[in-house]
Amino acid sequence: MEEKKERIAQLEDYIMKKCLWQFHSRAWDRKTQNENILLKATQLLCDEPVELETPLDRCYWADALSLIEGFRSNYKWLAALSKEEIKELMQGLKERIDFVTITGSLNAELTDPRY
């Protein structure tokens, strides 16, 4: 369990330092970005089909592709994980990113109805 937390922390650190998509100015934008990019990243890491039907799907895919390239080059331990372990890890990462960027954020703009 401690190893999983450490791995999630490493992936979170990478996202917070290298990815701009988590900085959208509204909570619903952040929620949608987190959900779709991390879902597509999980699918790519698990060699599963990724939906590319819409321009938005392709945008999320491009962000996910860049993300997993960074993950793979920086965290060699990722290659040793099973698909189930990757899915569990990525779900934990999504929960953590949602907390850091949305529910635990002190940014009042995220919930301002006039924004």
Phi and psi restraints in degrees (value plus and minus 20) as a CYANA .aco file:
   2 GLU   PHI     -83.8   -43.8
   2 GLU   PSI     -58.3   -18.3
   3 GLU   PHI     -83.7   -43.7
   3 GLU   PSI     -61.1   -21.1
   4 LYS   PHI     -82.1   -42.1
   4 LYS   PSI     -64.5   -24.5
   5 LYS   PHI     -81.0   -41.0
   5 LYS   PSI     -61.1   -21.1
   6 GLU   PHI     -85.0   -45.0
   6 GLU   PSI     -61.5   -21.5
   7 ARG   PHI     -86.6   -46.6
   7 ARG   PSI     -62.3   -22.3
   8 ILE   PHI     -80.9   -40.9
   8 ILE   PSI     -62.0   -22.0
   9 ALA   PHI     -81.6   -41.6
   9 ALA   PSI     -59.2   -19.2
  10 GLN   PHI     -84.3   -44.3
  10 GLN   PSI     -65.0   -25.0
  11 LEU   PHI     -87.2   -47.2
  11 LEU   PSI     -59.5   -19.5
  12 GLU   PHI     -80.9   -40.9
  12 GLU   PSI     -65.4   -25.4
  13 ASP   PHI     -79.2   -39.2
  13 ASP   PSI     -62.3   -22.3
  14 TYR   PHI     -80.4   -40.4
  14 TYR   PSI     -68.6   -28.6
  15 ILE   PHI     -80.8   -40.8
  15 ILE   PSI     -65.8   -25.8
  16 MET   PHI     -86.2   -46.2
  16 MET   PSI     -47.8    -7.8
  17 LYS   PHI    -114.3   -74.3
  17 LYS   PSI     -47.8    -7.8
  18 LYS   PHI    -135.3   -95.3
  18 LYS   PSI     -32.7     7.3
  19 CYS   PHI    -136.6   -96.6
  19 CYS   PSI     115.3   155.3
  20 LEU   PHI    -113.2   -73.2
  20 LEU   PSI     -35.8     4.2
  21 TRP   PHI     -84.5   -44.5
  21 TRP   PSI     -38.8     1.2
  22 GLN   PHI    -100.5   -60.5
  22 GLN   PSI     -20.4    19.6
  23 PHE   PHI    -121.4   -81.4
  23 PHE   PSI      -2.7    37.3
  24 HIS   PHI     -75.8   -35.8
  24 HIS   PSI     133.4   173.4
  25 SER   PHI    -108.1   -68.1
  25 SER   PSI     -24.7    15.3
  26 ARG   PHI    -144.2  -104.2
  26 ARG   PSI     126.7   166.7
  27 ALA   PHI     -80.4   -40.4
  27 ALA   PSI     -62.2   -22.2
  28 TRP   PHI     -86.8   -46.8
  28 TRP   PSI     -53.5   -13.5
  29 ASP   PHI     -83.7   -43.7
  29 ASP   PSI     -64.2   -24.2
  30 ARG   PHI     -84.1   -44.1
  30 ARG   PSI     -62.4   -22.4
  31 LYS   PHI     -80.8   -40.8
  31 LYS   PSI     -65.9   -25.9
  32 THR   PHI     -83.9   -43.9
  32 THR   PSI     -65.2   -25.2
  33 GLN   PHI     -80.6   -40.6
  33 GLN   PSI     -70.7   -30.7
  34 ASN   PHI     -76.6   -36.6
  34 ASN   PSI     -68.9   -28.9
  35 GLU   PHI     -79.5   -39.5
  35 GLU   PSI     -71.9   -31.9
  36 ASN   PHI     -94.9   -54.9
  36 ASN   PSI     -62.1   -22.1
  37 ILE   PHI     -88.0   -48.0
  37 ILE   PSI     -65.0   -25.0
  38 LEU   PHI     -91.1   -51.1
  38 LEU   PSI     -50.9   -10.9
  39 LEU   PHI     -84.4   -44.4
  39 LEU   PSI     -68.6   -28.6
  40 LYS   PHI     -86.2   -46.2
  40 LYS   PSI     -55.9   -15.9
  41 ALA   PHI     -83.0   -43.0
  41 ALA   PSI     -61.8   -21.8
  42 THR   PHI     -82.4   -42.4
  42 THR   PSI     -65.6   -25.6
  43 GLN   PHI     -80.8   -40.8
  43 GLN   PSI     -62.7   -22.7
  44 LEU   PHI     -84.7   -44.7
  44 LEU   PSI     -64.1   -24.1
  45 LEU   PHI     -83.4   -43.4
  45 LEU   PSI     -49.4    -9.4
  46 CYS   PHI    -117.0   -77.0
  46 CYS   PSI     -10.9    29.1
  47 ASP   PHI      34.7    74.7
  47 ASP   PSI      21.0    61.0
  48 GLU   PHI    -123.6   -83.6
  48 GLU   PSI     138.3   178.3
  49 PRO   PHI     -81.5   -41.5
  49 PRO   PSI     124.2   164.2
  50 VAL   PHI    -140.4  -100.4
  50 VAL   PSI     107.8   147.8
  51 GLU   PHI     -91.1   -51.1
  51 GLU   PSI     108.5   148.5
  52 LEU   PHI    -149.6  -109.6
  52 LEU   PSI      15.3    55.3
  53 GLU   PHI     -90.3   -50.3
  53 GLU   PSI     -59.8   -19.8
  54 THR   PHI    -132.3   -92.3
  54 THR   PSI     142.8   182.8
  55 PRO   PHI     -78.1   -38.1
  55 PRO   PSI     -55.8   -15.8
  56 LEU   PHI     -86.4   -46.4
  56 LEU   PSI     -61.2   -21.2
  57 ASP   PHI     -76.7   -36.7
  57 ASP   PSI     -62.9   -22.9
  58 ARG   PHI     -89.0   -49.0
  58 ARG   PSI     -53.3   -13.3
  59 CYS   PHI     -86.0   -46.0
  59 CYS   PSI     -67.3   -27.3
  60 TYR   PHI     -81.3   -41.3
  60 TYR   PSI     -59.8   -19.8
  61 TRP   PHI     -81.6   -41.6
  61 TRP   PSI     -63.0   -23.0
  62 ALA   PHI     -82.5   -42.5
  62 ALA   PSI     -63.0   -23.0
  63 ASP   PHI     -84.6   -44.6
  63 ASP   PSI     -61.1   -21.1
  64 ALA   PHI     -85.4   -45.4
  64 ALA   PSI     -61.1   -21.1
  65 LEU   PHI     -81.8   -41.8
  65 LEU   PSI     -65.9   -25.9
  66 SER   PHI     -81.5   -41.5
  66 SER   PSI     -61.5   -21.5
  67 LEU   PHI     -81.9   -41.9
  67 LEU   PSI     -68.5   -28.5
  68 ILE   PHI     -90.8   -50.8
  68 ILE   PSI     -48.4    -8.4
  69 GLU   PHI     -82.6   -42.6
  69 GLU   PSI     -62.8   -22.8
  70 GLY   PHI     -85.2   -45.2
  70 GLY   PSI     -63.1   -23.1
  71 PHE   PHI     -79.8   -39.8
  71 PHE   PSI     -68.6   -28.6
  72 ARG   PHI     -84.7   -44.7
  72 ARG   PSI     -57.0   -17.0
  73 SER   PHI     -98.2   -58.2
  73 SER   PSI     -45.6    -5.6
  74 ASN   PHI    -118.7   -78.7
  74 ASN   PSI     -43.4    -3.4
  75 TYR   PHI    -147.6  -107.6
  75 TYR   PSI      63.5   103.5
  76 LYS   PHI     -81.7   -41.7
  76 LYS   PSI     -44.8    -4.8
  77 TRP   PHI     -82.9   -42.9
  77 TRP   PSI     -39.9     0.1
  78 LEU   PHI     -81.5   -41.5
  78 LEU   PSI     -55.4   -15.4
  79 ALA   PHI     -85.3   -45.3
  79 ALA   PSI     -42.5    -2.5
  80 ALA   PHI    -107.6   -67.6
  80 ALA   PSI     -26.3    13.7
  81 LEU   PHI    -103.8   -63.8
  81 LEU   PSI     127.2   167.2
  82 SER   PHI     -96.5   -56.5
  82 SER   PSI     148.1   188.1
  83 LYS   PHI     -79.6   -39.6
  83 LYS   PSI     -61.7   -21.7
  84 GLU   PHI     -84.4   -44.4
  84 GLU   PSI     -60.7   -20.7
  85 GLU   PHI     -84.3   -44.3
  85 GLU   PSI     -59.8   -19.8
  86 ILE   PHI     -83.3   -43.3
  86 ILE   PSI     -65.4   -25.4
  87 LYS   PHI     -81.9   -41.9
  87 LYS   PSI     -61.5   -21.5
  88 GLU   PHI     -85.7   -45.7
  88 GLU   PSI     -63.7   -23.7
  89 LEU   PHI     -82.3   -42.3
  89 LEU   PSI     -65.7   -25.7
  90 MET   PHI     -88.7   -48.7
  90 MET   PSI     -52.7   -12.7
  91 GLN   PHI     -86.2   -46.2
  91 GLN   PSI     -62.6   -22.6
  92 GLY   PHI     -82.8   -42.8
  92 GLY   PSI     -58.4   -18.4
  93 LEU   PHI     -84.4   -44.4
  93 LEU   PSI     -64.3   -24.3
  94 LYS   PHI     -79.6   -39.6
  94 LYS   PSI     -65.3   -25.3
  95 GLU   PHI     -79.4   -39.4
  95 GLU   PSI     -62.3   -22.3
  96 ARG   PHI     -87.4   -47.4
  96 ARG   PSI     -65.3   -25.3
  97 ILE   PHI     -84.5   -44.5
  97 ILE   PSI     -60.5   -20.5
  98 ASP   PHI     -79.4   -39.4
  98 ASP   PSI     -62.2   -22.2
  99 PHE   PHI     -85.3   -45.3
  99 PHE   PSI     -69.9   -29.9
 100 VAL   PHI     -84.4   -44.4
 100 VAL   PSI     -60.1   -20.1
 101 THR   PHI    -115.9   -75.9
 101 THR   PSI     -35.4     4.6
 102 ILE   PHI    -147.7  -107.7
 102 ILE   PSI     -97.4   -57.4
 103 THR   PHI     -88.2   -48.2
 103 THR   PSI     -50.5   -10.5
 104 GLY   PHI    -117.4   -77.4
 104 GLY   PSI     -21.0    19.0
 105 SER   PHI     -93.8   -53.8
 105 SER   PSI     121.0   161.0
 106 LEU   PHI    -112.9   -72.9
 106 LEU   PSI     -14.9    25.1
 107 ASN   PHI     -93.4   -53.4
 107 ASN   PSI      86.4   126.4
 108 ALA   PHI     -88.4   -48.4
 108 ALA   PSI     -41.7    -1.7
 109 GLU   PHI     -81.0   -41.0
 109 GLU   PSI     -47.6    -7.6
 110 LEU   PHI     -80.1   -40.1
 110 LEU   PSI     -50.2   -10.2
 111 THR   PHI    -137.4   -97.4
 111 THR   PSI      -9.2    30.8
 112 ASP   PHI     -92.8   -52.8
 112 ASP   PSI      95.5   135.5
 113 PRO   PHI     -87.0   -47.0
 113 PRO   PSI     -37.2     2.8
 114 ARG   PHI    -107.1   -67.1
 114 ARG   PSI     -25.6    14.4
